[in-house]
């Protein structure tokens, strides 16, 4: 995740230490990174969204983890000291044990997030989530009412989201909206900001299309490079504008670390001091963290290097504990992801923003090129923009912001 409001507005949304703390003082990454774990409780879902990265279905997948296996997984995550677990799906609240898992994880000291479409959060469910100790819920919203309902495949889905937001906020649960932007809904971006401000939402995450699951069928309606710049420019503008007006909405973009490079490009000449500070923070992140500080576990216990890589298994927790799979990194992709720069395309290796991007999203690159180490088309920067800067005659390197 890339925090626009932290880097442009110095807003602390509460996750900055986790976000920027992946490098040691000497600049090296952790030898055994502790990841945020996205656990898909079930493949079952009450909706059929066109861009679902999990290709969710109406029924659970065969051989999903049992309650006992799920509790053992949480014990392992607690002992491994992962910073947080995100309960996902499918729709996680379709699974009857979801509240039990959340309660158990919270009791063990795990920070927990629920990723949901919101339609099952009525007043009773909101009470139960609060009683289980849940502090944050991420709810998906795809645009204005008609657009959201169409993309979600159900009339009334939009109104269900607004009700869920209200029920959660009434019980003190923080809410984040998740908006996956593409060519079908890009004109609804400002409306999404407005919903956040009107309904007391604390965080907005704007996701770039990942080309995973059913989202892989939407490549033809993904944003062009010019459209992506337009969207990201507007995210920057609205974020600065609302914070100048005293609004405390945290704004992030997700799944495209070219956004970090693009922000640095904007600041490089317009605000050199903020450029230096932003670059230092971004170097602490190290760019895309798939296989390092983000991991995913699907309903059958297969381990993936992020929540979009369900097509590739790094192991299964029924045979080997997650902590061992992650620590040993014996899977070849995991091993490469821990130190990937030399394996990336030449354009990435020679990019001056490599340390703040890290080659971007590998799943999108694989879907577009059939090579998981290929070029990610989500990068919208030009060759001129990513080339090493040439210093004017007579100017020493120390005189140019690093």
C-alpha positions as CSV (number, residue, x, y, z in Angstrom):
1,X,0.0,0.0,0.0
2,X,1.1,3.5,-0.9
3,X,-0.1,6.2,1.5
4,X,-0.8,9.4,-0.4
5,X,-1.9,11.3,2.6
6,X,1.1,10.4,4.6
7,X,3.6,11.5,2.0
8,X,1.7,14.6,0.7
9,X,-0.1,15.7,3.9
10,X,2.1,14.2,6.7
11,X,-1.1,12.4,8.0
12,X,-0.4,9.4,10.3
13,X,-3.1,6.8,9.7
14,X,-1.7,4.5,12.3
15,X,0.1,2.0,10.0
16,X,3.2,4.0,9.1
17,X,5.6,2.1,11.3
18,X,4.5,-1.2,9.7
19,X,4.6,0.3,6.2
20,X,8.0,1.9,6.3
21,X,9.8,-0.4,8.7
22,X,11.0,-3.2,6.3
23,X,14.6,-2.0,6.0
24,X,17.2,-2.1,8.8
25,X,19.4,1.0,9.5
26,X,22.0,-0.3,7.1
27,X,19.5,-0.4,4.3
28,X,19.1,-4.2,4.3
29,X,15.8,-6.0,4.3
30,X,14.8,-8.4,7.1
31,X,16.3,-11.9,6.7
32,X,12.9,-13.5,7.7
33,X,10.2,-11.0,7.0
34,X,7.0,-11.2,9.1
35,X,4.1,-10.7,6.6
36,X,0.6,-9.4,6.9
37,X,-1.3,-12.6,6.1
38,X,-4.5,-12.5,4.0
39,X,-6.5,-15.6,4.9
40,X,-9.4,-16.4,2.6
41,X,-11.8,-18.3,4.9
42,X,-13.9,-19.6,2.1
43,X,-14.4,-19.4,-1.6
44,X,-18.1,-19.0,-1.1
45,X,-19.7,-15.6,-1.7
46,X,-23.1,-14.1,-1.9
47,X,-22.2,-12.0,-4.9
48,X,-20.4,-12.6,-8.2
49,X,-18.3,-9.5,-8.9
50,X,-16.8,-9.1,-12.4
51,X,-13.3,-8.4,-11.1
52,X,-13.1,-10.9,-8.2
53,X,-9.4,-11.9,-7.9
54,X,-10.5,-15.1,-6.0
55,X,-13.0,-16.2,-8.6
56,X,-15.4,-16.7,-5.8
57,X,-18.5,-18.9,-6.2
58,X,-21.8,-19.6,-4.6
59,X,-20.6,-22.6,-2.7
60,X,-17.4,-23.3,-0.6
61,X,-14.5,-25.0,-2.4
62,X,-14.1,-28.7,-1.7
63,X,-11.8,-29.5,1.2
64,X,-11.6,-26.1,2.9
65,X,-9.7,-25.9,6.1
66,X,-11.7,-27.2,9.1
67,X,-12.3,-25.2,12.2
68,X,-9.6,-27.1,14.0
69,X,-7.1,-26.5,11.2
70,X,-8.0,-22.8,11.2
71,X,-7.3,-22.5,14.9
72,X,-4.0,-24.2,14.5
73,X,-3.1,-21.8,11.7
74,X,-3.9,-18.9,13.9
75,X,-1.8,-20.4,16.7
76,X,1.1,-20.6,14.2
77,X,0.6,-17.0,13.0
78,X,0.6,-15.8,16.6
79,X,3.7,-17.7,17.5
80,X,5.4,-16.5,14.3
81,X,4.6,-12.9,15.4
82,X,3.0,-11.8,12.1
83,X,1.8,-8.2,12.5
84,X,-1.7,-8.7,11.3
85,X,-4.2,-11.1,9.7
86,X,-6.8,-10.0,7.1
87,X,-9.8,-12.3,6.9
88,X,-11.0,-12.4,3.3
89,X,-12.8,-14.7,0.9
90,X,-15.0,-15.1,-1.1
91,X,-17.2,-13.4,1.5
92,X,-15.7,-14.3,4.9
93,X,-19.0,-13.7,6.8
94,X,-20.6,-16.5,4.7
95,X,-18.5,-18.9,6.8
96,X,-20.2,-19.6,10.2
97,X,-16.9,-19.8,12.1
98,X,-15.7,-16.3,10.9
99,X,-16.5,-14.6,14.2
100,X,-14.9,-17.4,16.2
101,X,-11.7,-17.0,14.2
102,X,-11.7,-13.3,14.7
103,X,-12.3,-13.7,18.4
104,X,-9.5,-16.3,18.7
105,X,-7.0,-14.2,16.8
106,X,-7.8,-11.1,18.8
107,X,-7.4,-13.0,22.1
108,X,-3.9,-14.1,20.8
109,X,-2.9,-10.5,20.2
110,X,-3.2,-10.4,16.4
111,X,-4.4,-7.2,14.8
112,X,-7.3,-8.2,12.6
113,X,-9.0,-6.8,9.5
114,X,-12.2,-8.0,7.8
115,X,-12.5,-7.6,4.0
116,X,-16.1,-7.8,3.1
117,X,-18.8,-6.7,0.6
118,X,-20.8,-5.5,3.5
119,X,-24.1,-7.1,2.7
120,X,-24.1,-9.4,5.7
121,X,-23.4,-6.7,8.2
122,X,-26.7,-5.9,9.8
123,X,-27.1,-4.5,13.3
124,X,-26.8,-8.0,14.9
125,X,-23.6,-8.8,12.9
126,X,-22.1,-5.4,13.7
127,X,-22.7,-6.1,17.4
128,X,-21.0,-9.4,17.1
129,X,-18.0,-8.0,15.3
130,X,-17.5,-5.4,17.9
131,X,-17.9,-7.9,20.7
132,X,-15.2,-10.1,19.0
133,X,-12.8,-7.2,19.2
134,X,-12.7,-6.3,15.5
135,X,-11.4,-2.7,15.1
136,X,-11.4,-2.3,11.3
137,X,-13.5,-3.4,8.4
138,X,-12.7,-2.9,4.7
139,X,-15.7,-2.7,2.5
140,X,-15.7,-2.8,-1.3
141,X,-17.5,-0.1,-3.3
142,X,-17.2,0.0,-7.1
143,X,-18.8,3.4,-7.9
144,X,-22.1,5.2,-7.9
145,X,-25.2,3.2,-7.1
146,X,-26.1,1.9,-10.5
147,X,-22.5,1.1,-11.4
148,X,-21.8,-0.7,-8.1
149,X,-24.9,-2.8,-8.4
150,X,-24.1,-3.8,-12.0
151,X,-20.5,-4.7,-11.3
152,X,-21.6,-6.6,-8.2
153,X,-24.4,-8.4,-10.0
154,X,-27.1,-7.5,-7.4
155,X,-29.6,-4.7,-7.1
156,X,-29.5,-3.0,-3.8
157,X,-25.8,-3.9,-3.2
158,X,-24.9,-0.2,-3.0
159,X,-27.5,0.5,-0.3
160,X,-26.2,-2.5,1.6
161,X,-22.7,-1.0,1.7
162,X,-24.0,2.3,3.1
163,X,-26.0,0.4,5.8
164,X,-22.9,-1.6,6.7
165,X,-20.8,1.5,7.1
166,X,-23.4,3.0,9.4
167,X,-23.7,-0.1,11.5
168,X,-19.9,-0.3,11.9
169,X,-19.4,3.3,12.7
170,X,-22.2,3.3,15.3
171,X,-20.2,0.7,17.2
172,X,-16.8,2.4,16.9
173,X,-15.4,0.1,14.2
174,X,-13.2,1.9,11.7
175,X,-14.2,1.6,8.1
176,X,-12.2,1.7,4.9
177,X,-13.7,1.7,1.4
178,X,-11.9,-0.3,-1.3
179,X,-12.4,1.0,-4.8
180,X,-10.9,-1.0,-7.7
181,X,-10.5,1.5,-10.6
182,X,-10.7,0.6,-14.3
183,X,-12.2,2.0,-17.5
184,X,-15.8,1.2,-16.5
185,X,-15.8,3.2,-13.3
186,X,-13.0,5.7,-13.4
187,X,-15.5,8.6,-13.7
188,X,-16.8,7.7,-10.2
189,X,-13.6,8.4,-8.3
190,X,-14.8,11.7,-7.0
191,X,-18.2,10.2,-5.9
192,X,-16.2,7.6,-3.9
193,X,-14.4,10.4,-2.1
194,X,-17.7,12.1,-1.4
195,X,-19.2,8.9,0.1
196,X,-16.2,8.7,2.4
197,X,-16.7,12.2,3.6
198,X,-20.4,12.0,4.0
199,X,-20.5,8.6,5.8
200,X,-17.6,9.1,8.3
201,X,-15.2,6.6,6.5
202,X,-11.7,6.7,7.9
203,X,-9.7,5.2,4.9
204,X,-10.0,5.0,1.2
205,X,-7.9,2.4,-0.7
206,X,-7.9,2.8,-4.5
207,X,-6.9,-0.5,-6.0
208,X,-5.4,-0.8,-9.5
209,X,-6.7,-3.8,-11.5
210,X,-4.6,-6.9,-10.7
211,X,-5.4,-9.2,-13.7
212,X,-6.1,-12.1,-11.2
213,X,-9.1,-14.4,-11.1
214,X,-12.1,-12.9,-13.0
215,X,-10.1,-9.6,-13.0
216,X,-7.9,-11.3,-15.6
217,X,-10.8,-11.0,-18.0
218,X,-10.9,-7.3,-17.6
219,X,-7.5,-6.4,-19.1
220,X,-9.3,-4.9,-22.1
221,X,-11.0,-2.3,-19.9
222,X,-8.0,-1.5,-17.7
223,X,-6.9,2.1,-17.7
224,X,-4.4,3.3,-20.3
225,X,-1.2,5.0,-19.1
226,X,-2.7,8.4,-19.7
227,X,-5.9,7.5,-17.9
228,X,-3.9,6.1,-14.9
229,X,-2.0,9.4,-14.7
230,X,-5.3,11.3,-14.8
231,X,-6.7,9.1,-11.9
232,X,-3.6,9.3,-9.8
233,X,-3.3,13.1,-10.3
234,X,-6.9,13.4,-9.1
235,X,-6.2,11.2,-6.1
236,X,-3.3,13.5,-5.2
237,X,-5.4,16.6,-5.7
238,X,-8.4,15.5,-3.7
239,X,-6.2,14.2,-0.9
240,X,-4.3,17.5,-0.5
241,X,-7.6,19.4,-0.8
242,X,-9.5,17.6,1.8
243,X,-6.6,17.7,4.3
244,X,-6.3,21.5,3.8
245,X,-10.0,21.6,4.7
246,X,-9.4,19.7,7.9
247,X,-10.7,16.3,6.8
248,X,-8.9,13.3,8.2
249,X,-9.5,10.7,5.6
250,X,-6.5,8.4,5.0
251,X,-6.0,7.8,1.3
252,X,-3.9,5.0,-0.2
253,X,-3.4,3.4,-3.6
254,X,-2.8,-0.4,-3.8
255,X,-1.1,-2.8,-6.3
256,X,0.9,-0.3,-8.3
257,X,4.1,1.0,-6.9
258,X,4.6,3.1,-10.0
259,X,2.4,5.5,-8.0
260,X,5.3,6.0,-5.5
261,X,7.7,6.8,-8.4
262,X,5.1,9.1,-9.9
263,X,4.7,11.0,-6.7
264,X,8.5,11.5,-6.4
265,X,8.5,12.8,-10.0
266,X,5.9,15.4,-9.1
267,X,7.8,16.5,-6.0
268,X,11.3,16.4,-7.5
269,X,10.9,19.9,-8.9
270,X,7.9,21.3,-7.1
271,X,8.9,20.6,-3.5
272,X,12.5,19.3,-3.1
273,X,12.3,19.1,0.7
274,X,9.1,17.0,0.7
275,X,10.7,14.9,-2.1
276,X,13.7,14.1,0.1
277,X,11.4,13.1,3.0
278,X,9.0,11.1,0.9
279,X,11.9,9.2,-0.8
280,X,13.4,8.3,2.6
281,X,10.1,6.9,3.8
282,X,9.6,5.0,0.5
283,X,13.0,3.5,0.7
284,X,12.0,2.1,4.1
285,X,9.1,0.2,2.4
286,X,11.3,-1.1,-0.5
287,X,8.5,-1.2,-3.0
288,X,6.3,-4.2,-3.7
289,X,6.5,-6.7,-0.8
290,X,4.8,-9.8,-2.3
291,X,6.5,-12.9,-0.9
292,X,8.1,-10.8,1.8
293,X,5.8,-8.7,4.0
294,X,2.5,-9.8,2.4
295,X,1.3,-13.4,2.2
296,X,-1.9,-15.2,1.4
297,X,-3.5,-18.4,2.4
298,X,-6.4,-19.8,0.4
299,X,-9.4,-21.7,1.9
300,X,-7.7,-25.1,1.3
301,X,-4.5,-24.0,3.1
302,X,-2.3,-23.3,0.0
303,X,0.2,-20.5,0.6
304,X,0.6,-17.8,-2.0
305,X,3.1,-14.9,-2.2
306,X,0.2,-12.4,-2.2
307,X,-3.6,-12.3,-2.4
308,X,-3.6,-12.2,-6.2
309,X,-1.3,-15.2,-6.9
310,X,-3.9,-18.0,-6.3
311,X,-2.6,-19.7,-9.5
312,X,0.7,-20.5,-7.8
313,X,1.2,-22.5,-4.6
314,X,4.3,-22.0,-2.4
315,X,3.3,-24.9,-0.1
316,X,0.3,-26.0,2.0
317,X,-0.1,-25.6,5.7
318,X,-1.5,-29.1,6.1
319,X,1.9,-30.5,5.2
320,X,4.1,-27.7,6.6
321,X,3.4,-24.9,9.0
322,X,3.1,-21.5,7.4
323,X,5.9,-20.2,9.6
324,X,8.3,-22.8,8.2
325,X,7.2,-22.3,4.6
326,X,7.8,-18.5,5.0
327,X,11.0,-18.7,7.0
328,X,12.8,-21.3,4.8
329,X,11.6,-19.9,1.5
330,X,12.5,-23.1,-0.2
331,X,9.9,-22.5,-3.0
332,X,11.8,-21.0,-5.9
333,X,9.5,-18.1,-6.4
334,X,9.6,-17.1,-2.8
335,X,13.4,-17.3,-2.8
336,X,13.6,-15.0,-5.8
337,X,11.0,-12.5,-4.5
338,X,13.1,-12.0,-1.4
339,X,15.9,-10.6,-3.6
340,X,14.4,-10.0,-7.0
341,X,16.1,-7.0,-8.5
342,X,18.6,-9.0,-10.6
343,X,15.8,-11.1,-12.0
344,X,13.6,-8.3,-13.2
345,X,13.4,-7.0,-16.8
346,X,16.2,-4.7,-17.9
347,X,13.8,-1.7,-17.9
348,X,13.2,-2.3,-14.2
349,X,16.8,-3.0,-13.3
350,X,17.9,0.3,-14.9
351,X,15.1,2.4,-13.5
352,X,16.1,5.0,-11.0
353,X,13.0,4.2,-9.0
354,X,13.7,0.5,-8.6
355,X,14.2,0.8,-4.8
356,X,10.8,2.3,-4.3
357,X,8.9,0.1,-6.7
358,X,10.8,-3.3,-6.7
359,X,9.4,-4.4,-10.1
360,X,5.7,-3.8,-9.2
361,X,3.1,-6.6,-9.2
362,X,4.3,-9.9,-10.5
363,X,0.9,-11.4,-11.0
364,X,-0.1,-8.6,-13.4
365,X,3.2,-9.1,-15.2
366,X,2.6,-12.8,-15.6
367,X,-1.0,-12.4,-16.8
368,X,0.1,-9.9,-19.4
369,X,3.4,-11.5,-20.6
370,X,3.2,-15.2,-19.6
371,X,6.4,-14.6,-17.6
372,X,6.1,-14.0,-13.9
373,X,9.4,-12.1,-14.0
374,X,8.3,-10.1,-17.1
375,X,7.4,-6.4,-17.3
376,X,4.4,-5.2,-15.4
377,X,2.2,-3.1,-17.8
378,X,0.9,-1.3,-14.8
379,X,4.0,0.9,-15.0
380,X,2.9,4.1,-16.7
381,X,6.2,6.0,-16.5
382,X,8.1,6.9,-19.7
383,X,11.6,5.8,-20.5
384,X,12.8,9.4,-20.0
385,X,11.2,9.7,-16.6
386,X,12.8,6.5,-15.2
387,X,16.3,7.2,-16.7
388,X,19.1,8.2,-14.3
389,X,19.2,12.0,-14.1
390,X,22.0,13.8,-15.9
391,X,23.5,16.6,-13.8
392,X,24.0,20.0,-15.4
393,X,27.6,21.0,-16.1
394,X,29.3,22.1,-12.9
395,X,26.8,20.7,-10.5
396,X,28.1,18.1,-8.0
397,X,25.9,15.2,-7.0
398,X,25.6,16.5,-3.4
399,X,23.8,19.6,-4.7
400,X,20.9,17.6,-6.1
401,X,18.3,16.2,-3.8
402,X,19.0,12.5,-3.3
